[in-house]
Amino acid sequence: MLRALSRRGRELSRHRERCAALLPWRGAVDDLRRRRLLVDDEPLDVARADARERLRSDAFFFARDRARGLHAAAGVVDRARVDPTPPPSTRRARRSVHDDRRASSSSSTEDDAKTRAPSPSSASSSIPAPEAEHTWVDRALPPALAPYAKLARIDRPVGVYLLMWPCFWSIAVAAAPGAAPDPTLLALFGAGSVLLRGAGCTINDMWDKDIDKLVARTRNRPIASGAVSPAAATAFLGAQLGAGLAVLLQLNDFSKLLGASSLALVATYPLMKRITNWPQAFLGLTFNWGALLGYAAVHGTLDPYVTLPLYLSAASWTLLYDTIYAHQDKDDDARVGVKSTALHFGDDTKKYLAGFGALSTAGLLTSGAAAGLGAPFYLGVSAAAAHLAWQVRDVDLDDRDDCARKFKSNGTYGGLVFAAIVAGKLAGAG
């Protein structure tokens, strides 16, 4: 009996020590609440600049962790005496965890020291997973290289396909009647698509590093999370552009000039989301430059009757798929002040998507007719148009996962158009 009482006394003594250690953290959190930087377990007002700066502080995250994690129950692991400055190796992981907790709301009204974090199932239903977490590059590459692969979006190849297909369309439509597209040019443009898409993503992330920190899906991108410094990103960009230049120098002189002229579009595209409601239109003009360049690489010149309708068709296609893509982030974009066609169109989005799909199909048909493509081309374009119609009809613009699926399906659309052009050329019409 005496032994049990002694053990209970020691437990109560440890309990009192923990409560005493908790008081400074409780005071810090209460101070933040009084300053309206922390409101119980409701989402934080990250729109305010002072709140954003405070949220980026490791000390703040650590203080809130103590206030939420420590409670007056015997047997709890004593973390109150841990040095309040988290080790550098754990800062990024701690930010990620607390970003997830901060973005979720809790209905609990218990004492602050017993406040529970939202359940994972609740968070996952409303907040998209950060796009740079747990991809195959983490398993395939050394830790020092994985952030650069993610910066170039090597783990998300759909963007390469979307950049590559218009190049392939243009090379195929420039082939001689009855001939397949030049395989050497296809290989060069395939390699160039990987390199320049990576360079474009690097430029975009360098411009958007502060915005990406405030968007749930992008907060763990390498520059935003601190895994790649701005200086290292600049050096990496130089390496990508240098490799892309090596590919460009394999082409004729007209193509070299035409290809170099696209760099101004690539460099300025990230600014468009700050100044216009139509950044997706600017992306369409930038991302589909290959619809002009592929034809020029074959002939050393441009046939405007063939290439301009093809270019405008590809740009309209980009407006369609990137508007769907933008619906994934429309809530965060509205909160941080980023512009997009998704926000601009609102409830009328599907009407616009249908119009973009019709323009894209009309451009393909006009280009194919000018190039003298055979009947198989028109059958293939009909299948591609049906694919666009399916996207517009079935996409749930309020479901992030469905928007992502429809966006990724555009790799299939690009393949259908390429097959249609090749079939039309091999049919030997014209």
C-alpha positions in Angstrom: 0.0 0.0 0.0 2.8 2.4 1.0 4.7 1.5 -2.3 1.6 2.3 -4.4 1.1 5.6 -2.6 4.8 6.4 -3.2 4.5 5.6 -6.9 1.3 7.7 -7.2 3.1 10.6 -5.4 6.0 10.4 -7.9 3.5 10.5 -10.8 1.8 13.5 -9.4 5.1 15.3 -8.9 6.0 14.6 -12.6 2.6 15.8 -13.6 3.1 19.1 -11.8 6.5 19.6 -13.4 4.9 19.1 -16.9 2.1 21.5 -16.1 4.7 24.1 -15.0 6.7 23.6 -18.1 3.6 24.0 -20.3 2.8 27.5 -18.9 5.3 29.4 -21.1 4.1 27.8 -24.2 0.5 28.4 -23.2 1.4 32.1 -22.7 3.0 32.3 -26.1 -0.1 30.8 -27.8 -2.5 33.0 -25.8 -0.4 36.0 -26.9 -0.8 35.0 -30.6 -4.5 34.6 -30.2 -4.8 38.0 -28.7 -2.9 39.4 -31.7 -5.3 37.5 -34.0 -2.5 35.4 -35.5 -4.0 32.2 -34.1 -7.7 31.5 -33.7 -8.2 28.3 -31.7 -8.2 25.4 -34.3 -9.8 27.4 -37.1 -7.8 27.9 -40.3 -5.2 30.6 -40.0 -5.7 33.9 -41.9 -2.6 33.5 -44.1 -3.8 36.4 -46.3 -2.4 38.9 -43.8 1.3 39.6 -44.3 2.2 39.6 -40.6 0.5 36.2 -40.1 2.3 34.7 -43.1 5.7 35.8 -41.7 4.8 34.5 -38.3 3.7 31.2 -39.7 7.1 30.7 -41.4 8.9 30.9 -38.1 10.1 27.6 -36.8 9.8 28.9 -33.2 6.1 29.5 -33.7 5.5 26.1 -35.1 7.4 24.6 -32.2 5.5 26.6 -29.6 2.2 25.6 -31.0 3.3 22.0 -31.2 4.1 22.1 -27.4 0.7 23.7 -26.6 -1.2 21.1 -28.6 0.9 18.1 -27.9 1.5 18.4 -24.1 -1.4 17.8 -21.8 -2.0 17.1 -18.2 -2.2 13.3 -18.3 0.2 11.0 -16.4 2.4 8.9 -18.7 2.8 11.5 -21.5 6.3 11.7 -22.8 8.0 14.7 -21.4 8.9 17.0 -24.4 8.5 20.3 -22.6 12.2 20.5 -21.8 13.3 20.1 -25.3 15.3 23.0 -26.8 12.7 25.3 -28.4 14.7 25.7 -31.6 14.1 22.6 -33.8 17.2 21.1 -35.4 17.7 22.2 -39.0 17.3 18.6 -40.4 13.7 18.5 -39.0 12.5 22.0 -39.9 11.0 21.2 -43.3 9.3 18.1 -42.0 7.8 20.1 -39.1 6.6 22.8 -41.5 4.9 20.2 -43.7 3.1 18.6 -40.7 1.9 21.9 -39.4 0.8 23.1 -42.8 -1.5 20.1 -42.9 -2.8 20.8 -39.4 -3.2 24.5 -40.1 -5.2 23.9 -43.2 -7.7 21.7 -41.5 -10.5 22.9 -39.2 -11.5 21.2 -35.9 -14.8 21.3 -34.2 -13.3 20.5 -30.7 -14.0 23.1 -27.9 -11.9 21.4 -25.3 -9.2 23.1 -23.2 -6.4 24.6 -25.3 -3.9 22.2 -23.8 -6.0 19.2 -24.9 -6.9 20.5 -28.4 -6.7 17.7 -30.9 -5.5 17.8 -34.4 -8.0 17.1 -37.2 -8.4 13.5 -38.3 -6.4 12.5 -41.5 -9.6 11.5 -43.2 -11.1 14.9 -42.7 -8.0 16.6 -44.0 -7.7 14.4 -47.1 -11.2 15.0 -48.2 -10.7 18.8 -48.6 -7.0 19.4 -49.1 -5.0 18.0 -51.9 -1.7 16.2 -51.2 1.4 18.2 -51.9 2.5 17.3 -55.4 6.2 16.8 -54.6 5.9 14.2 -51.9 6.7 10.5 -52.1 7.2 10.0 -55.8 9.3 7.4 -57.6 12.3 9.8 -57.9 12.7 9.5 -54.1 13.3 5.8 -54.5 15.3 5.9 -57.8 17.6 8.8 -57.2 20.1 9.8 -54.5 18.7 12.3 -52.0 20.9 15.1 -53.3 19.4 14.7 -56.8 15.8 14.0 -56.1 14.8 17.7 -55.5 16.2 18.7 -58.9 14.3 16.0 -60.6 11.1 17.2 -58.9 11.9 20.8 -59.8 12.0 19.7 -63.5 8.9 17.6 -62.9 10.5 14.4 -64.1 8.2 12.6 -61.7 5.2 14.1 -63.6 5.7 13.3 -67.3 2.3 14.4 -68.6 3.7 17.9 -69.1 6.4 16.6 -71.4 3.7 14.9 -73.5 1.7 18.1 -73.7 4.7 20.0 -74.9 5.9 17.2 -77.2 2.7 16.4 -79.1 2.3 19.7 -81.0 6.0 19.3 -82.1 5.3 15.8 -83.3 2.1 17.0 -85.1 4.0 19.7 -86.9 6.8 17.3 -88.0 4.3 14.8 -89.2 2.2 17.3 -91.2 5.4 18.5 -92.8 6.4 15.1 -94.1 6.1 14.2 -97.7 2.9 12.6 -98.9 3.0 8.9 -98.3 6.0 9.2 -95.9 6.3 8.8 -92.1 7.7 11.7 -90.0 11.5 11.9 -89.7 12.5 9.7 -86.7 15.7 11.8 -86.1 13.6 15.0 -85.7 11.2 13.2 -83.5 14.0 12.1 -81.2 15.5 15.6 -81.1 12.2 17.2 -80.3 11.4 14.5 -77.7 14.7 15.3 -75.9 14.1 19.0 -76.3 10.6 18.7 -74.8 12.0 17.1 -71.6 14.7 19.7 -71.2 12.6 22.8 -72.0 9.6 21.7 -70.0 12.0 21.2 -67.1 13.4 24.7 -67.7 9.9 26.2 -67.9 9.0 24.6 -64.6 12.1 25.9 -62.9 11.4 29.4 -64.1 7.8 29.1 -63.0 8.9 27.9 -59.5 11.5 30.7 -59.1 8.8 33.3 -59.9 6.2 31.7 -57.7 8.1 30.5 -54.7 6.2 32.8 -52.3 2.8 31.9 -53.8 3.6 28.2 -53.8 4.1 28.3 -50.1 0.5 29.4 -49.6 -1.2 26.8 -51.9 -1.9 23.4 -50.5 -1.0 21.4 -53.6 2.3 23.3 -54.3 3.7 24.1 -50.8 6.2 21.2 -51.0 7.7 22.1 -54.4 11.5 22.2 -54.1 12.1 25.9 -54.1 9.1 26.8 -51.9 10.0 24.1 -49.3 13.7 25.2 -49.3 15.0 21.9 -50.6 16.6 23.8 -53.5 17.9 27.3 -53.0 17.3 30.1 -55.5 21.0 30.1 -56.4 21.0 26.4 -57.0 17.8 26.7 -59.0 19.4 29.3 -61.2 22.5 27.1 -61.8 20.2 24.2 -62.6 18.2 26.4 -65.0 21.4 27.3 -66.8 22.3 23.7 -67.2 18.9 22.8 -68.7 18.9 25.8 -71.1 22.4 24.8 -72.2 21.4 21.3 -73.0 18.3 22.6 -74.8 20.5 24.9 -76.9 22.6 21.9 -77.9 19.5 20.3 -79.3 18.4 23.5 -81.0 21.8 23.8 -82.7 21.1 20.5 -84.6 18.4 22.3 -86.6 18.5 24.6 -89.6 19.3 28.3 -89.2 15.6 29.4 -89.6 14.6 27.0 -86.8 17.4 28.2 -84.6 16.1 31.8 -84.7 12.5 30.7 -84.4 13.3 28.5 -81.4 15.3 31.2 -79.6 12.5 33.7 -80.1 10.2 31.5 -77.8 12.4 32.2 -74.7 10.8 35.6 -74.1 7.4 33.9 -73.8 8.8 31.2 -71.5 10.5 33.7 -69.2 7.4 36.0 -68.9 4.6 33.5 -68.7 4.7 33.2 -64.8 3.9 36.9 -64.6 0.7 36.6 -66.5 -1.2 35.0 -63.5 -0.6 38.3 -61.7 -1.8 40.7 -64.3 -4.5 39.0 -66.4 -7.5 36.7 -66.0 -6.3 34.8 -69.0 -2.8 33.3 -68.1 -3.9 30.0 -69.7 -4.1 31.8 -73.1 -0.6 33.0 -72.7 0.5 29.5 -71.8 -1.1 28.2 -75.0 0.9 30.6 -77.1 4.1 29.6 -75.2 3.7 25.9 -74.7 2.8 25.2 -78.4 5.6 27.0 -80.1 6.7 23.5 -81.3 3.6 23.5 -83.7 5.6 26.1 -85.7 9.1 24.9 -85.0 8.6 21.3 -86.1 7.4 22.3 -89.6 10.3 24.8 -89.8 12.8 22.1 -88.9 11.6 20.0 -91.9 11.3 22.7 -94.6 13.4 25.7 -93.3 10.3 27.9 -93.6 6.7 28.2 -92.6 3.5 27.6 -94.6 1.0 29.8 -92.8 -2.0 28.0 -94.2 -0.8 24.8 -92.5 1.1 26.0 -89.4 -1.0 28.9 -88.1 -4.3 26.8 -87.9 -2.3 24.0 -86.3 -0.7 26.5 -83.8 -4.1 28.0 -82.9 -5.6 24.6 -82.5 -2.9 23.6 -80.1 -3.3 26.9 -78.1 -7.1 26.3 -77.8 -6.4 22.8 -76.6 -4.1 24.2 -73.9 -6.8 26.6 -72.8 -9.2 23.7 -72.4 -6.9 21.4 -70.4 -5.2 24.1 -68.3 -8.5 25.6 -67.3 -9.5 22.2 -66.0 -6.1 22.0 -64.3 -6.6 25.4 -62.7 -9.8 24.3 -61.0 -7.7 22.2 -58.7 -6.3 25.3 -57.0 -9.2 27.8 -57.5 -9.9 28.2 -53.7 -6.2 28.9 -52.9 -5.8 31.1 -56.0 -8.7 33.3 -54.9 -7.3 33.6 -51.4 -3.8 34.6 -52.4 -4.8 36.8 -55.4 -3.6 34.6 -58.3 -5.7 35.0 -61.5 -6.9 32.2 -63.8 -9.5 31.3 -66.4 -11.0 28.9 -63.8 -11.8 31.8 -61.5 -12.7 34.1 -64.4 -15.2 31.7 -66.0 -16.7 30.5 -62.7 -19.9 28.6 -63.3 -19.7 29.1 -67.0 -16.5 27.2 -67.3 -18.0 24.3 -69.3 -19.4 26.6 -71.9 -16.0 28.0 -72.5 -14.4 24.6 -72.5 -16.8 23.5 -75.2 -15.9 26.5 -77.3 -12.1 25.8 -76.9 -12.7 22.2 -77.9 -14.6 23.3 -81.0 -11.8 25.8 -81.9 -9.2 23.2 -81.5 -11.0 20.7 -83.7 -11.7 23.4 -86.4 -8.0 24.3 -86.4 -6.9 20.7 -86.9 -9.4 20.3 -89.8 -8.2 23.5 -91.5 -4.6 22.6 -91.2 -5.2 19.1 -92.4 -7.1 20.3 -95.5 -4.3 22.8 -96.4 -1.7 20.0 -96.0 -3.8 17.6 -98.2 -4.2 14.9 -95.7 -6.2 11.8 -96.6 -9.5 10.4 -95.2 -7.9 8.6 -92.2 -6.9 12.0 -90.8 -10.5 13.1 -90.5 -11.5 9.8 -88.8 -8.7 10.3 -86.3 -9.7 13.9 -85.6 -13.3 12.7 -85.0 -12.0 10.3 -82.3 -9.9 13.1 -80.8 -12.8 15.5 -80.8 -14.9 12.9 -79.0 -12.2 12.7 -76.4 -12.4 16.4 -75.8 -16.2 16.2 -75.6 -15.9 13.5 -73.0 -13.6 15.6 -70.9 -15.9 18.7 -71.0 -19.1 16.6 -70.3 -17.8 14.5 -67.5 -15.3 16.6 -65.6 -16.4 17.5 -62.1 -14.8 21.0 -61.7 -15.3 20.9 -57.9 -13.4 17.6 -57.5 -9.6 18.0 -57.5 -8.9 14.4 -58.2 -11.3 14.3 -61.2 -9.8 17.5 -62.6 -6.3 15.9 -62.3 -7.5 12.8 -64.1 -9.0 14.7 -67.0 -6.0 16.8 -67.3 -3.7 13.8 -67.5 -5.9 12.2 -70.1 -4.8 14.9 -72.6 -1.7 12.9 -73.3 -4.1 10.4 -75.0 -5.7 13.2 -77.0 -2.3 14.3 -78.3 -1.5 10.7 -79.4 -4.8 10.4 -81.2 -4.1 13.6 -83.2 -0.5 12.4 -84.0 -1.8 9.1 -85.2 -4.4 10.8 -87.3 -1.9 13.0 -89.1 0.5 10.2 -89.8 -2.3 8.0 -91.2 -3.5 10.9 -93.3 0.0 11.4 -94.7 0.6 7.7 -95.4 -2.7 7.6 -97.3 -0.9 9.7 -99.8 -3.5 12.3 -100.5 -2.4 15.5 -102.2 
